[in-house]
Amino acid sequence: MHDARALESLLAFWVEGGVDVALADAPINRTLPAVEVPAPGAAEPTRPPPERKRPPPPIPVAPPVLAASAPEVLAHAVAAASEAAAAAQDLEALAAAVVAFDGCPLKAGARQAVFARGLPDAPVMAIGEGPGGEEDLQGLPFVGRAGQLLDRMFAAAGLTDRVFITNTVFWRPPGNRTPTADEQAVCEPFVRRAIELVRPRVLLLVGAASARFLLKRSEGVLALRGRWFEWRSPDGELEIPALPTLHPAFLLRQPAAKKKSWEDLLLLTERLDRPHRPD
């Protein structure tokens, strides 16, 4: 049997909480919708069968328009660049082919093409990443603050008038950003043809984007610089020593790194001063 005092205490608790009447013997969840319960013996009302909805007629769909995929567009642009570059028999014709080429998306946002400057038979070919704002204005590579620093470094190393300068792309990337691998791939046939026409003794790859793309390496420029590599043409006819180095724009932000670039230039001039043995 239940303790009478415990029951009285429980009832007092509910009274103080505002409960003063019992509505049913069993709890009811009144948050659920009410269900009408038919009286005993009453016939259940008949309900009409649910109406069957006919499916809507099919909507005619136009056949899809097949657009060229990004790899197809890239392959077409590279093929067009290769054809135009191969037809150029000298650097002047190659520069004109670059100006007329419409396959690089960077061209739409640039003022003009920026091809090259320097001696056409220079023993050193310096290849940077891409033109910046000042280069876009003047139409020549490495003429801004970074280019002026590069020229001073070439002069100090005795390389003035011994360098042909170009970039991996010939139009300024928006906001001076680093060119993408696809943008470099479209311009590569022109770069390759420039190397074939100049036939330098060494390549100086200026900056990470240039070194990594032309050497097909994944390391950063700090790991690549100061080491000799071989650049090879796709047909295997040309093999040229290539030396990666830091970009002068980086040196403007990190002046302490100039020592590393100076070491690279000394390494380059030492190789140039070796007795040249004809092939």
Beta strands, then each sheet from edge to edge (+ up, - down):
strand 1: 116-118
strand 2: 124-128
strand 3: 163-167
strand 4: 202-206
strand 5: 229-232
strand 6: 239-245
sheet 1: 1+ 3- 2- 4- 6- 5+
end
